[in-house]
Amino acid sequence: HWGETKTWYGIPGEDAETFEAAIKREALDFFEAQPDLLFQVVTLMNPKQLTDAGVRVYACNQRAGELVITYTKAYHAGFNHGLTSAQLNFNDAVNFALPERLPFGRQCVQRSREHRKLPVFSHDELLITITQQSQSIATAIWLNESLQVMTEREVENRCKARALKLSASFWKKKTAQTRSGRAVDDHGFDCPEIAILKTHAAKAEELKLRARVLLGATPADRDQEAYLADCDRLLVEGSSINVYLDELIEVEKLVLREQLIHELDDTDDTMMDSRRRLSNPRARQCNLPHEEYSQEIES
């Protein structure tokens, strides 16, 4: 903000529904004629009337160089104090969102749908774009709930459309299409990401089966050196698909444990040094039995 003072009035997001009910009571005729009136940003109401209706209203003066942040679902209005050409105001507004915004984004889409208003941007497209730009486990955990909601809603809507026999020719046409000689599954659409996800899922299942075989092998059934080499190869392959698998975590612990045992057997450490090795985070991470090896060292 630069220039003369700007006065803001704000209503917290927790009072949004109370505010909407109050302003609709005062301007019922307008809302009957235009149900999405609040989306048009052209309606003001006396703050005194709002507070009388139980709505919390806050005010602040923004001066040059200061920032004002409006939170999700918070209604706000304001005016500039500059009255002449010598009293100018320049304001720059930026929209930004923190990771915690996703649930509010879904609510916003639902509200827009109820008022038959197109959203400013596609929330679903935002989710897909994030998955394309970041494929880490942390991102997957963050997006998991939102992606599940999106998928379940889409599948439910498509089932309803098919049950109503809507656009039967469209579905048939889409299902019959192919991409690079590959038949399209019965989703009504095709995209490269579906094939990539299927490939990752199949690879993950294969890695899980191989890990279970290695974990189930008894010491008498295996050549130790070849066994550890197989474990290392499996872990390298697992790192390439960037998927969290409990079975691979157990294989990794097993390899760490064997490496640590080998180090304890082959080094000339003092008893104090050996005890220190058994107490470090690496030993705890691989579940090395501390008491058992401590007794061996002492003996």
Backbone as numpy.savetxt, mean C-alpha at the origin, in Angstrom:
# Nx Ny Nz CAx CAy CAz Cx Cy Cz
2.84 31.40 0.26 1.99 32.59 0.26 2.87 33.83 0.26
2.47 34.82 -0.56 3.19 36.07 -0.61 2.19 37.20 -0.73
2.41 38.28 -0.03 1.52 39.42 -0.14 0.75 39.69 1.13
-0.47 40.19 0.98 -1.30 40.52 2.13 -1.81 39.26 2.82
-2.33 39.45 4.01 -2.82 38.34 4.81 -3.99 37.63 4.13
-4.08 36.32 4.34 -5.23 35.55 3.88 -5.88 34.88 5.10
-7.18 35.02 5.23 -7.91 34.41 6.34 -8.53 33.10 5.89
-8.33 32.08 6.70 -8.85 30.74 6.42 -9.90 30.36 7.46
-10.93 29.67 7.01 -11.87 28.98 7.89 -11.78 27.49 7.57
-11.68 26.67 8.61 -11.55 25.23 8.40 -12.46 24.41 9.28
-12.92 23.29 8.75 -13.77 22.34 9.48 -13.05 21.00 9.50
-12.77 20.43 10.65 -12.03 19.16 10.71 -12.78 18.03 10.01
-12.02 17.08 9.49 -12.63 15.97 8.77 -13.63 15.18 9.59
-13.41 15.12 10.93 -14.34 14.37 11.78 -15.74 15.00 11.79
-15.84 16.29 11.45 -17.13 16.98 11.44 -17.71 17.12 10.03
-17.11 16.45 9.06 -17.54 16.63 7.67 -19.02 16.28 7.47
-19.45 15.15 8.02 -20.84 14.73 7.82 -21.81 15.67 8.53
-21.44 16.13 9.73 -22.29 17.09 10.44 -22.41 18.39 9.66
-21.30 18.84 9.07 -21.30 20.05 8.25 -22.20 19.88 7.03
-22.07 18.74 6.34 -22.87 18.51 5.14 -24.36 18.50 5.46
-24.71 17.88 6.58 -26.13 17.85 6.97 -26.63 19.26 7.28
-25.79 20.07 7.94 -26.20 21.42 8.31 -26.40 22.30 7.09
-25.48 22.26 6.15 -25.58 23.14 4.98 -26.71 22.69 4.06
-27.00 21.40 4.03 -28.13 20.92 3.22 -29.46 21.38 3.80
-29.53 21.44 5.13 -30.77 21.93 5.75 -31.00 23.40 5.41
-29.92 24.18 5.34 -30.05 25.62 5.06 -30.30 25.91 3.59
-29.87 25.02 2.70 -30.00 25.29 1.26 -30.58 24.07 0.55
-31.69 23.58 1.08 -32.28 22.34 0.56 -32.64 22.47 -0.91
-33.21 23.60 -1.32 -33.62 23.78 -2.71 -32.43 23.67 -3.66
-31.31 24.27 -3.26 -30.12 24.23 -4.11 -29.62 22.80 -4.28
-29.62 22.02 -3.20 -29.11 20.66 -3.27 -30.05 19.74 -4.04
-31.35 20.02 -3.99 -32.28 19.22 -4.78 -32.06 19.45 -6.26
-31.71 20.67 -6.61 -31.45 20.98 -8.02 -30.07 20.52 -8.46
-29.12 20.51 -7.53 -27.74 20.15 -7.85 -27.14 19.34 -6.69
-27.36 18.02 -6.67 -26.92 17.18 -5.54 -25.42 17.27 -5.24
-24.61 17.56 -6.26 -23.15 17.62 -6.04 -22.68 19.05 -5.81
-23.53 19.89 -5.21 -23.21 21.30 -5.04 -21.91 21.51 -4.26
-21.67 20.70 -3.25 -20.47 20.88 -2.43 -19.19 20.61 -3.22
-19.30 19.85 -4.29 -18.12 19.57 -5.11 -17.76 20.75 -6.02
-18.66 21.70 -6.17 -18.45 22.81 -7.10 -17.63 23.94 -6.49
-17.41 23.93 -5.19 -16.59 24.94 -4.50 -17.13 26.35 -4.75
-18.42 26.52 -4.65 -19.03 27.84 -4.88 -19.98 28.22 -3.75
-20.06 27.43 -2.69 -21.05 27.64 -1.64 -20.38 27.98 -0.32
-20.86 29.06 0.31 -20.36 29.48 1.62 -21.52 29.53 2.61
-21.21 29.38 3.88 -22.22 29.45 4.93 -21.64 30.18 6.13
-22.44 30.98 6.79 -21.98 31.75 7.94 -21.42 30.82 9.01
-20.17 31.05 9.45 -19.58 30.18 10.48 -20.42 30.10 11.75
-21.13 31.19 12.10 -21.97 31.19 13.30 -23.09 30.17 13.18
-23.67 30.06 11.98 -24.74 29.08 11.77 -24.19 27.66 11.92
-22.97 27.45 11.48 -22.37 26.12 11.57 -22.08 25.74 13.02
-21.51 26.67 13.78 -21.23 26.37 15.19 -22.52 26.12 15.97
-23.60 26.84 15.60 -24.89 26.60 16.25 -25.41 25.20 15.93
-24.99 24.65 14.79 -25.42 23.32 14.38 -24.50 22.23 14.92
-23.53 22.63 15.77 -22.64 21.63 16.37 -21.39 21.33 15.56
-21.09 22.16 14.55 -19.91 21.96 13.72 -18.77 22.81 14.27
-17.61 22.19 14.44 -16.44 22.95 14.89 -15.86 23.73 13.71
-15.67 25.03 13.90 -15.11 25.89 12.87 -13.88 26.59 13.44
-12.76 26.49 12.73 -11.52 27.14 13.17 -11.11 28.19 12.13
-10.44 29.22 12.61 -9.97 30.28 11.72 -8.51 30.57 11.98
-7.79 30.98 10.94 -6.40 31.39 11.10 -6.05 32.41 10.04
-5.07 33.23 10.32 -4.57 34.21 9.36 -3.22 33.74 8.83
-3.13 33.61 7.53 -1.88 33.18 6.89 -1.16 34.41 6.35
0.06 34.60 6.80 0.84 35.75 6.36 1.96 35.31 5.42
2.60 36.26 4.82 3.62 35.96 3.80 4.66 34.98 4.34
4.95 33.96 3.53 5.96 32.97 3.90 5.45 31.83 4.75
4.19 31.86 5.15 3.64 30.81 6.00 2.90 29.78 5.16
2.80 28.57 5.71 2.11 27.46 5.05 0.86 27.09 5.82
-0.16 26.68 5.11 -1.38 26.14 5.72 -1.63 24.77 5.11
-1.80 23.75 5.96 -2.05 22.39 5.49 -3.49 22.02 5.80
-4.22 21.57 4.81 -5.59 21.09 5.02 -5.58 19.57 4.93
-6.17 18.92 5.90 -6.12 17.47 6.00 -7.28 16.82 5.25
-7.20 15.51 5.13 -8.21 14.75 4.40 -9.60 14.96 4.96
-10.57 15.16 4.09 -11.99 15.35 4.40 -12.28 16.69 5.06
-11.27 17.53 5.28 -11.49 18.82 5.94 -12.00 19.85 4.93
-13.16 20.44 5.21 -13.67 21.53 4.38 -12.97 22.82 4.78
-12.74 23.69 3.80 -12.10 24.96 4.12 -12.53 26.03 3.12
-12.42 27.29 3.57 -12.73 28.44 2.73 -11.87 29.60 3.22
-11.79 30.65 2.42 -10.98 31.78 2.85 -11.09 32.94 1.91
-10.42 34.04 2.28 -10.42 35.23 1.42 -9.12 35.99 1.67
-8.71 36.75 0.64 -7.50 37.56 0.71 -7.83 38.97 1.20
-6.90 39.57 1.94 -7.11 40.91 2.47 -6.69 42.00 1.50
-5.93 41.68 0.47 -5.48 42.70 -0.47 -6.66 43.29 -1.24
-6.80 44.62 -1.26 -7.96 45.27 -1.87 -7.60 46.09 -3.09
-6.35 46.51 -3.25 -5.96 47.35 -4.38 -4.80 46.70 -5.13
-4.42 47.34 -6.24 -3.31 46.80 -7.03 -2.00 46.83 -6.27
-1.94 47.68 -5.24 -0.73 47.75 -4.42 -0.74 46.73 -3.30
-1.87 46.05 -3.13 -2.01 45.04 -2.08 -2.33 43.69 -2.72
-1.33 43.09 -3.31 -1.54 41.85 -4.06 -1.35 40.63 -3.17
-1.93 39.51 -3.61 -1.75 38.22 -2.95 -1.39 37.18 -4.01
-0.41 36.37 -3.70 -0.07 35.24 -4.56 -0.08 33.98 -3.70
-0.87 32.99 -4.11 -0.99 31.74 -3.35 -0.68 30.57 -4.26
0.09 29.64 -3.77 0.41 28.43 -4.54 -0.07 27.22 -3.74
-0.93 26.39 -4.35 -1.48 25.21 -3.68 -0.88 23.95 -4.29
-0.52 23.00 -3.44 0.07 21.73 -3.89 -0.68 20.58 -3.22
-1.10 19.62 -4.00 -1.73 18.41 -3.45 -0.66 17.35 -3.21
-0.67 16.76 -2.04 0.27 15.68 -1.74 -0.43 14.69 -0.82
0.10 13.48 -0.76 -0.54 12.45 0.05 0.53 11.58 0.70
0.32 11.25 1.97 1.18 10.32 2.69 0.67 8.89 2.46
1.48 7.89 2.74 1.05 6.50 2.53 -0.26 6.15 3.23
-0.52 6.80 4.39 -1.73 6.48 5.15 -3.00 6.96 4.46
-2.88 7.66 3.34 -4.04 8.23 2.67 -4.88 7.19 1.93
-4.34 6.05 1.59 -5.03 5.10 0.72 -6.46 4.78 1.16
-6.72 4.46 2.44 -8.11 4.19 2.83 -9.03 5.40 2.60
-8.53 6.61 2.83 -9.33 7.81 2.55 -9.60 7.95 1.06
-8.63 7.54 0.25 -8.82 7.58 -1.20 -9.98 6.70 -1.63
-10.08 5.50 -1.03 -11.20 4.61 -1.36 -12.53 5.25 -0.96
-12.55 5.88 0.22 -13.78 6.54 0.66 -14.16 7.67 -0.29
-13.17 8.41 -0.77 -13.43 9.51 -1.69 -14.03 8.99 -3.00
-13.51 7.88 -3.50 -14.05 7.29 -4.73 -15.50 6.89 -4.53
-15.82 6.31 -3.37 -17.18 5.90 -3.08 -18.12 7.10 -3.02
-17.66 8.19 -2.39 -18.49 9.41 -2.32 -18.73 9.98 -3.72
-17.72 9.98 -4.54 -17.88 10.48 -5.91 -18.88 9.62 -6.68
-18.81 8.31 -6.45 -19.74 7.41 -7.13 -21.18 7.67 -6.70
-21.37 7.93 -5.41 -22.71 8.20 -4.91 -23.31 9.46 -5.53
-22.45 10.44 -5.86 -22.92 11.69 -6.46 -22.80 11.67 -7.99
-22.46 10.49 -8.54 -22.29 10.34 -9.98 -21.29 11.37 -10.53
-20.22 11.54 -9.79 -19.19 12.50 -10.18 -17.89 11.75 -10.47
-17.26 12.11 -11.59 -15.99 11.49 -11.91 -14.92 11.94 -10.92
-14.10 11.04 -10.42 -13.02 11.45 -9.50 -11.96 12.25 -10.24
-11.16 12.98 -9.47 -10.10 13.78 -10.08 -9.11 12.89 -10.82
-8.81 11.73 -10.24 -7.95 10.75 -10.90 -8.38 9.36 -10.45
-7.92 8.35 -11.15 -8.31 6.97 -10.86 -7.52 6.42 -9.68
-8.23 6.06 -8.61 -7.57 5.47 -7.44 -6.99 4.10 -7.79
-7.72 3.32 -8.59 -7.22 2.00 -8.99 -5.94 2.13 -9.81
-5.91 3.11 -10.71 -4.72 3.31 -11.52 -3.53 3.71 -10.64
-3.80 4.49 -9.59 -2.73 4.86 -8.66 -2.13 3.61 -8.02
-2.98 2.68 -7.57 -2.49 1.45 -6.94 -1.62 0.64 -7.91
-2.11 0.48 -9.14 -1.37 -0.31 -10.12 -0.05 0.37 -10.46
-0.06 1.70 -10.57 1.17 2.42 -10.89 2.21 2.23 -9.78
1.77 2.25 -8.52 2.70 2.04 -7.41 3.33 0.66 -7.50
2.54 -0.37 -7.81 3.08 -1.73 -7.90 4.09 -1.85 -9.04
3.87 -1.08 -10.11 4.82 -1.12 -11.23 6.12 -0.41 -10.90
6.05 0.64 -10.07 7.24 1.42 -9.76 8.03 0.84 -8.59
7.36 0.12 -7.69 8.04 -0.44 -6.52 7.51 -1.84 -6.26
8.38 -2.82 -6.35 7.98 -4.22 -6.19 8.62 -4.85 -4.95
8.86 -4.03 -3.93 9.47 -4.53 -2.71 8.42 -5.19 -1.82
8.89 -5.97 -0.85 7.99 -6.62 0.10 7.26 -5.58 0.94
7.97 -4.52 1.32 7.34 -3.46 2.13 6.17 -2.83 1.38
6.35 -2.60 0.07 5.25 -2.03 -0.73 4.09 -3.00 -0.83
4.40 -4.29 -0.98 3.34 -5.30 -1.08 2.50 -5.35 0.19
3.18 -5.29 1.34 2.46 -5.31 2.62 1.58 -4.07 2.75
2.13 -2.92 2.35 1.39 -1.65 2.44 0.14 -1.67 1.56
0.26 -2.20 0.33 -0.84 -2.16 -0.64 -1.79 -3.34 -0.54
-1.44 -4.35 0.25 -2.19 -5.61 0.23 -3.69 -5.39 0.43
-4.08 -4.67 1.47 -5.50 -4.49 1.76 -6.21 -3.73 0.63
-5.60 -2.66 0.15 -6.23 -1.86 -0.91 -6.37 -2.66 -2.20
-5.36 -3.45 -2.54 -5.44 -4.27 -3.76 -6.51 -5.35 -3.63
-6.64 -5.93 -2.43 -7.69 -6.93 -2.22 -9.07 -6.32 -2.38
-9.27 -5.13 -1.80 -10.57 -4.44 -1.94 -10.86 -4.16 -3.40
-9.86 -3.66 -4.13 -10.05 -3.35 -5.54 -10.40 -4.60 -6.35
-9.67 -5.69 -6.10 -9.90 -6.93 -6.85 -11.28 -7.50 -6.55
-11.65 -7.57 -5.27 -12.96 -8.12 -4.90 -14.09 -7.29 -5.49
-13.95 -5.95 -5.46 -14.98 -5.10 -6.03 -15.11 -5.31 -7.53
-13.97 -5.42 -8.22 -13.99 -5.59 -9.67 -14.62 -6.94 -10.06
-14.22 -7.99 -9.35 -14.78 -9.32 -9.64 -16.28 -9.33 -9.37
-16.70 -8.71 -8.25 -18.13 -8.67 -7.92 -18.92 -7.92 -8.99
-18.41 -6.78 -9.45 -19.11 -6.01 -10.48 -19.20 -6.77 -11.79
-18.16 -7.51 -12.13 -18.18 -8.27 -13.38 -19.16 -9.44 -13.30
-19.24 -10.04 -12.11 -20.21 -11.12 -11.93 -21.63 -10.59 -12.07
-21.89 -9.40 -11.51 -23.21 -8.79 -11.64 -23.53 -8.49 -13.09
-22.54 -7.97 -13.83 -22.76 -7.64 -15.23 -23.07 -8.89 -16.05
-22.33 -9.97 -15.77 -22.57 -11.22 -16.50 -23.94 -11.81 -16.14
-24.31 -11.69 -14.85 -25.61 -12.22 -14.43 -26.76 -11.47 -15.09
-26.56 -10.18 -15.34 -27.60 -9.37 -16.00 -27.52 -9.46 -17.52
-26.58 -10.25 -18.02 -26.40 -10.42 -19.46 -26.05 -9.10 -20.14
-25.30 -8.24 -19.42 -24.92 -6.95 -19.99 -23.74 -7.11 -20.93
-23.85 -6.49 -22.08 -22.74 -6.46 -23.05 -22.18 -7.85 -23.30
-23.07 -8.79 -23.56 -22.63 -10.17 -23.79 -21.66 -10.24 -24.95
-21.93 -9.47 -26.02 -21.05 -9.50 -27.18 -19.67 -8.95 -26.84
-19.63 -7.96 -25.93 -18.34 -7.38 -25.52 -17.50 -8.44 -24.81
-18.13 -9.14 -23.84 -17.38 -10.15 -23.09 -16.90 -11.27 -24.02
-17.76 -11.67 -24.92 -17.39 -12.75 -25.83 -16.23 -12.32 -26.72
-16.31 -11.07 -27.20 -15.25 -10.56 -28.05 -13.92 -10.48 -27.30
-13.99 -9.96 -26.07 -12.77 -9.84 -25.28 -12.16 -11.19 -24.97
-13.03 -12.16 -24.64 -12.54 -13.49 -24.28 -11.88 -14.17 -25.47
-12.35 -13.84 -26.66 -11.84 -14.52 -27.85 -10.53 -13.91 -28.34
-10.18 -12.74 -27.85 -8.96 -12.10 -28.31 -7.73 -12.86 -27.83
-6.64 -12.67 -28.53 -5.37 -13.28 -28.13 -4.29 -12.22 -28.17
-3.24 -12.48 -27.44 -2.07 -11.60 -27.45 -0.85 -12.49 -27.67
-0.19 -12.28 -28.78 1.00 -13.08 -29.13 0.68 -14.57 -29.15
-0.49 -14.94 -29.66 -0.86 -16.34 -29.77 -1.35 -16.95 -28.49
-1.45 -16.19 -27.40 -1.88 -16.73 -26.11 -3.33 -16.37 -25.87
-4.16 -17.36 -25.56 -5.57 -17.11 -25.32 -5.74 -16.25 -24.08
-6.71 -15.32 -24.13 -6.98 -14.44 -23.00 -7.86 -15.16 -22.00
-7.49 -15.11 -20.73 -8.32 -15.70 -19.68 -9.63 -14.94 -19.55
-10.57 -15.53 -18.83 -11.92 -14.96 -18.71 -11.95 -13.83 -17.70
-11.17 -12.77 -17.97 -11.17 -11.60 -17.11 -11.85 -10.42 -17.77
-12.04 -10.49 -19.10 -12.59 -9.37 -19.81 -11.51 -8.39 -20.24
-10.26 -8.64 -19.88 -9.16 -7.78 -20.29 -7.88 -8.62 -20.28
-6.85 -8.08 -20.90 -5.56 -8.77 -20.92 -4.47 -7.72 -20.76
-3.41 -8.07 -20.04 -2.28 -7.16 -19.88 -1.05 -7.98 -19.51
0.15 -7.49 -19.82 1.37 -8.24 -19.54 1.55 -8.55 -18.06
1.03 -7.66 -17.17 1.23 -7.86 -15.73 0.62 -9.18 -15.24
-0.51 -9.60 -15.86 -1.14 -10.86 -15.45 -0.20 -12.03 -15.69
0.43 -12.05 -16.84 1.37 -13.14 -17.16 2.57 -13.11 -16.22
3.06 -11.90 -15.90 4.21 -11.78 -14.99 3.86 -12.31 -13.61
2.68 -11.94 -13.11 2.25 -12.40 -11.79 2.08 -13.92 -11.77
1.53 -14.47 -12.83 1.35 -15.93 -12.88 2.71 -16.64 -12.88
3.66 -16.08 -13.61 5.00 -16.67 -13.65 5.65 -16.63 -12.27
5.52 -15.47 -11.59 6.08 -15.35 -10.23 5.42 -16.33 -9.27
4.10 -16.47 -9.38 3.39 -17.38 -8.48 3.83 -18.83 -8.70
3.97 -19.22 -9.96 4.40 -20.59 -10.26 5.83 -20.83 -9.76
6.70 -19.83 -9.93 8.09 -19.97 -9.47 8.13 -20.06 -7.95
7.28 -19.26 -7.27 7.25 -19.29 -5.81 6.81 -20.67 -5.31
5.81 -21.26 -5.93 5.37 -22.59 -5.53 6.45 -23.63 -5.74
7.18 -23.50 -6.85 8.28 -24.44 -7.12 9.37 -24.31 -6.04
9.72 -23.06 -5.69 10.74 -22.84 -4.67 10.30 -23.38 -3.31
9.02 -23.21 -2.98 8.51 -23.74 -1.72 8.64 -25.26 -1.65
8.31 -25.94 -2.74 8.41 -27.40 -2.77 9.86 -27.86 -2.62
10.77 -27.20 -3.33 12.18 -27.57 -3.24 12.73 -27.30 -1.84
12.28 -26.19 -1.23 12.73 -25.86 0.12 12.25 -26.91 1.12
11.01 -27.36 0.97 10.47 -28.37 1.88 11.23 -29.68 1.77
11.64 -30.04 0.54 12.44 -31.26 0.35 13.77 -31.13 1.08
14.43 -29.98 0.94 15.72 -29.78 1.62 15.55 -29.77 3.14
14.51 -29.13 3.61 14.29 -29.06 5.06 13.92 -30.41 5.65
13.31 -31.27 4.82 12.89 -32.57 5.31 13.96 -33.65 5.25
15.09 -33.34 4.62 16.16 -34.33 4.50 16.86 -34.51 5.85
17.11 -35.74 6.23 17.80 -36.04 7.48 19.32 -36.04 7.24
20.13 -35.77 8.27 21.59 -35.75 8.09 22.15 -37.03 7.48
21.54 -38.16 7.76 22.06 -39.43 7.24 21.81 -39.57 5.75
20.82 -38.82 5.22 20.45 -38.97 3.81 21.21 -38.04 2.88
22.07 -37.17 3.40 22.60 -36.13 2.56 24.11 -36.02 2.68
24.72 -35.62 1.55 26.12 -35.24 1.54 26.16 -33.76 1.92
26.84 -33.44 3.04 26.75 -32.11 3.62 27.16 -31.01 2.65
28.25 -31.21 1.94 28.75 -30.16 1.04 27.77 -29.94 -0.11
27.29 -31.03 -0.72 26.33 -30.91 -1.83 25.01 -30.34 -1.34
24.64 -30.72 -0.12 23.38 -30.24 0.46 23.41 -28.72 0.64
24.50 -28.20 1.20 24.61 -26.76 1.40 24.69 -26.02 0.07
25.30 -26.63 -0.93 25.36 -26.01 -2.26 23.95 -25.90 -2.85
23.13 -26.95 -2.66 21.75 -26.90 -3.14 20.97 -25.80 -2.42
21.21 -25.66 -1.12 20.54 -24.61 -0.35 20.92 -23.22 -0.85
22.21 -23.03 -1.13 22.68 -21.73 -1.62 22.05 -21.40 -2.97
21.98 -22.38 -3.87 21.38 -22.16 -5.18 19.91 -21.77 -5.04
19.22 -22.45 -4.12 17.80 -22.16 -3.91 17.61 -20.73 -3.40
18.46 -20.30 -2.49 18.34 -18.95 -1.94 18.62 -17.89 -3.00
19.58 -18.15 -3.89 19.87 -17.21 -4.98 18.66 -17.09 -5.90
18.05 -18.21 -6.24 16.86 -18.17 -7.10 15.71 -17.44 -6.40
15.58 -17.68 -5.09 14.50 -17.03 -4.34 14.66 -15.52 -4.30
15.90 -15.04 -4.21 16.12 -13.59 -4.16 15.75 -12.91 -5.48
15.72 -13.66 -6.58 15.43 -13.05 -7.88 13.96 -12.71 -8.07
13.06 -13.37 -7.32 11.63 -13.07 -7.49 11.10 -12.13 -6.42
11.93 -11.82 -5.41 11.58 -10.80 -4.41 10.23 -11.09 -3.75
10.07 -12.34 -3.28 8.84 -12.76 -2.60 9.21 -13.37 -1.26
8.45 -13.01 -0.21 8.72 -13.54 1.13 8.10 -14.93 1.26
8.94 -15.94 1.50 8.48 -17.32 1.69 9.05 -17.86 3.00
8.18 -18.37 3.86 8.63 -18.91 5.14 9.64 -20.04 4.95
9.42 -20.86 3.92 10.31 -21.99 3.69 11.74 -21.54 3.35
11.84 -20.45 2.57 13.17 -19.95 2.22 13.86 -19.34 3.44
13.10 -18.72 4.31 13.67 -18.16 5.54 14.27 -19.28 6.39
13.58 -20.42 6.47 14.10 -21.55 7.25 15.35 -22.14 6.61
15.39 -22.18 5.28 16.60 -22.66 4.59 17.76 -21.72 4.86
17.50 -20.43 4.83 18.55 -19.45 5.11 19.09 -19.61 6.52
18.19 -19.83 7.49 18.65 -20.06 8.87 19.52 -21.31 8.95
19.11 -22.34 8.23 19.88 -23.60 8.25 21.29 -23.38 7.72
21.40 -22.64 6.60 22.72 -22.38 6.02 23.58 -21.56 6.98
23.00 -20.54 7.59 23.74 -19.72 8.56 24.22 -20.56 9.74
23.35 -21.46 10.20 23.70 -22.30 11.34 24.88 -23.21 10.99
24.84 -23.80 9.79 25.93 -24.69 9.39 27.24 -23.92 9.24
27.16 -22.70 8.68 28.37 -21.89 8.54 28.96 -21.54 9.90
28.12 -21.20 10.84 28.60 -20.82 12.16 29.21 -22.02 12.89
28.58 -23.17 12.77 29.12 -24.38 13.39 30.49 -24.71 12.79
30.60 -24.56 11.46 31.88 -24.82 10.79 32.96 -23.87 11.31
32.60 -22.59 11.50 33.56 -21.62 12.02 33.99 -21.98 13.44
33.05 -22.43 14.27 33.38 -22.79 15.65 34.30 -24.01 15.71
34.08 -24.93 14.77 34.90 -26.15 14.77 36.30 -25.92 14.22
36.43 -24.96 13.28 37.70 -24.81 12.58 38.59 -23.70 13.12
38.12 -22.90 14.02 38.94 -21.78 14.52 39.62 -22.15 15.83
40.67 -21.41 16.14 41.39 -21.60 17.40 41.01 -20.53 18.41
39.73 -20.16 18.42 39.26 -19.13 19.35 39.42 -19.58 20.79
39.60 -18.61 21.65 39.55 -18.89 23.08 38.11 -19.16 23.48
37.91 -19.65 24.69 36.56 -19.92 25.15 35.72 -18.64 25.15
36.36 -17.51 25.51 35.65 -16.23 25.54 35.21 -15.84 24.13
36.12 -16.03 23.14 35.78 -15.68 21.76 34.64 -16.55 21.24
34.68 -17.84 21.56 33.62 -18.74 21.11 32.27 -18.37 21.73
32.32 -18.05 23.02 31.07 -17.63 23.68 30.52 -16.36 23.02
31.42 -15.46 22.62 30.99 -14.22 21.97 30.34 -14.54 20.62
30.89 -15.50 19.88 30.29 -15.90 18.61 28.88 -16.46 18.81
28.72 -17.24 19.88 27.41 -17.85 20.14 26.38 -16.84 20.61
26.83 -15.70 21.08 25.91 -14.70 21.62 25.57 -13.60 20.63
26.23 -13.57 19.48 25.98 -12.46 18.55 24.64 -12.65 17.83
24.12 -11.60 17.21 22.81 -11.67 16.53 22.74 -12.74 15.45
23.87 -12.98 14.79 23.89 -13.99 13.73 23.53 -15.36 14.27
24.07 -15.72 15.45 23.76 -17.02 16.06 22.30 -17.08 16.49
21.80 -15.97 17.04 20.38 -15.97 17.45 19.46 -16.04 16.24
19.86 -15.41 15.14 19.03 -15.41 13.94 18.84 -16.81 13.38
19.88 -17.65 13.48 19.77 -18.99 12.91 19.40 -20.04 13.95
19.00 -19.60 15.16 18.51 -20.51 16.20 19.54 -21.56 16.60
20.79 -21.18 16.66 21.83 -22.12 17.09 21.64 -22.40 18.57
21.56 -23.68 18.98 21.37 -24.01 20.40 22.56 -23.57 21.24
22.43 -22.46 21.93 23.53 -21.85 22.68 24.06 -22.75 23.78
23.17 -23.31 24.58 23.61 -24.12 25.73 24.38 -25.35 25.28
23.86 -26.00 24.23 24.50 -27.24 23.76 25.94 -26.98 23.33
26.18 -25.93 22.55 27.54 -25.67 22.05 28.42 -25.06 23.14
27.82 -24.37 24.08 28.61 -23.85 25.21 29.20 -24.99 26.02
28.40 -26.05 26.23 28.89 -27.21 26.97 30.00 -27.93 26.21
29.86 -28.02 24.86 30.90 -28.66 24.05 32.21 -27.89 24.14
32.10 -26.54 24.12 33.31 -25.70 24.19 34.02 -25.91 25.51
33.24 -25.95 26.60 33.84 -26.12 27.92 34.49 -27.49 28.08
33.88 -28.52 27.47 34.45 -29.85 27.56 35.70 -29.99 26.71
